[in-house]
Amino acid sequence: MQMTLNDLKIAMICPMALSLATLAPAAMAQPATPSSLDRAVLAQLDAPTRADVEKRAVRGNTVTGVVGTILLNNYYAAGARKPGQALTVVAVDFSRGAVVFRRSANVFEVQRFNPHNLQLQR
């Protein structure tokens, strides 16, 4: 059996078209409704901060993930104790206005923040 040029084109294009067709709906899907935790976090924020968080919480970014990123950025902007060292947000307590950053396996730092605008308090 001999393949023609058209058969070869179809044989190469079909798998690519199918893979793109399966990716497109997932990429264009509307974000899931916010969880109760995300709604509670948004309720704590003032209007400008809430609008910023909602604008950034798209394409798989969660409200809590965006809040953690904003707190990290604010920490570095306010003058990190050890600039350039990687940090991870491990806990956020809105009722106390506290965020816990992890520097390494057993090294943590607690910072206070304003739960309405996510600005760090020093």
C-alpha positions as CSV (number, residue, x, y, z in Angstrom):
1,M,0.0,0.0,0.0
2,Q,1.4,3.3,-1.0
3,M,0.6,6.6,0.7
4,T,-0.1,9.7,-1.4
5,L,1.0,13.1,-0.4
6,N,-2.6,13.9,0.8
7,D,-2.7,10.8,2.9
8,L,0.5,11.8,4.5
9,K,-0.7,15.3,5.2
10,I,-3.9,13.9,6.8
11,A,-1.9,11.4,8.9
12,M,0.3,14.2,10.3
13,I,-2.4,16.9,10.7
14,C,-5.1,14.8,12.4
15,P,-3.2,14.0,15.6
16,M,-2.2,17.7,16.0
17,A,-5.7,18.9,15.3
18,L,-7.1,16.5,17.9
19,S,-4.6,17.5,20.5
20,L,-5.4,21.2,20.0
21,A,-9.1,20.6,20.0
22,T,-8.9,18.9,23.4
23,L,-6.7,21.6,24.9
24,A,-8.8,24.5,23.7
25,P,-12.0,23.9,25.7
26,A,-9.9,23.4,28.9
27,A,-8.0,26.6,28.3
28,M,-11.1,28.6,27.5
29,A,-13.2,27.2,30.3
30,Q,-14.7,29.6,32.8
31,P,-13.0,29.6,36.2
32,A,-14.7,27.5,38.9
33,T,-16.8,29.4,41.4
34,P,-14.6,30.6,44.3
35,S,-14.5,28.3,47.3
36,S,-15.9,29.5,50.6
37,L,-12.4,30.2,51.8
38,D,-11.8,32.4,48.7
39,R,-15.1,34.2,49.3
40,A,-14.2,34.8,52.9
41,V,-10.8,36.2,52.0
42,L,-12.3,38.5,49.4
43,A,-14.8,39.8,51.9
44,Q,-12.0,40.9,54.2
45,L,-10.3,43.1,51.5
46,D,-11.1,46.7,50.7
47,A,-12.6,47.5,47.3
48,P,-9.4,48.3,45.3
49,T,-7.4,45.3,46.8
50,R,-10.4,43.0,46.1
51,A,-10.6,44.2,42.5
52,D,-6.9,43.6,42.0
53,V,-7.0,40.1,43.5
54,E,-10.1,39.2,41.4
55,K,-8.4,40.5,38.3
56,R,-5.4,38.3,38.9
57,A,-7.2,35.2,40.1
58,V,-7.8,33.7,36.6
59,R,-6.5,30.8,34.6
60,G,-5.9,28.5,37.5
61,N,-4.7,31.2,39.9
62,T,-6.7,31.0,43.2
63,V,-7.6,33.9,45.4
64,T,-5.5,32.5,48.2
65,G,-2.5,32.0,45.8
66,V,-2.8,35.6,44.5
67,V,-3.0,36.9,48.1
68,G,0.1,34.9,49.0
69,T,2.0,36.4,46.0
70,I,0.9,39.9,46.9
71,L,2.1,39.4,50.5
72,L,5.5,38.1,49.2
73,N,5.8,41.0,46.8
74,N,5.0,43.5,49.6
75,Y,7.5,41.8,51.9
76,Y,10.3,42.3,49.3
77,A,9.1,45.8,48.5
78,A,9.2,46.8,52.2
79,G,12.8,45.6,52.5
80,A,13.3,41.9,53.1
81,R,15.6,40.8,55.9
82,K,17.7,38.7,53.5
83,P,17.0,40.0,50.0
84,G,17.3,37.4,47.2
85,Q,16.6,34.4,49.6
86,A,13.6,32.3,48.4
87,L,10.6,32.4,50.6
88,T,7.3,30.5,50.7
89,V,4.1,31.5,52.2
90,V,3.0,28.6,54.6
91,A,0.2,30.3,56.5
92,V,-2.0,33.4,56.4
93,D,-4.2,34.3,59.4
94,F,-6.6,37.1,58.4
95,S,-8.1,37.4,61.9
96,R,-4.7,38.2,63.4
97,G,-3.2,39.9,60.3
98,A,-0.2,37.6,60.2
99,V,1.6,35.7,57.5
100,V,4.2,33.0,58.0
101,F,7.1,32.8,55.5
102,R,9.4,29.8,55.3
103,R,13.0,30.5,54.5
104,S,14.2,26.9,54.7
105,A,13.1,23.6,56.2
106,N,13.0,24.8,59.8
107,V,13.4,28.5,59.5
108,F,10.2,30.6,59.6
109,E,9.4,34.3,59.8
110,V,6.1,35.9,60.9
111,Q,5.1,39.3,59.6
112,R,2.1,41.4,60.5
113,F,-0.1,42.8,57.7
114,N,-3.2,44.9,57.3
115,P,-6.0,42.3,56.3
116,H,-7.8,45.0,54.3
117,N,-5.1,46.0,51.9
118,L,-2.4,43.4,52.4
119,Q,0.3,45.9,53.3
120,L,2.9,44.7,55.7
121,Q,3.2,46.5,59.1
122,R,6.7,47.1,60.4
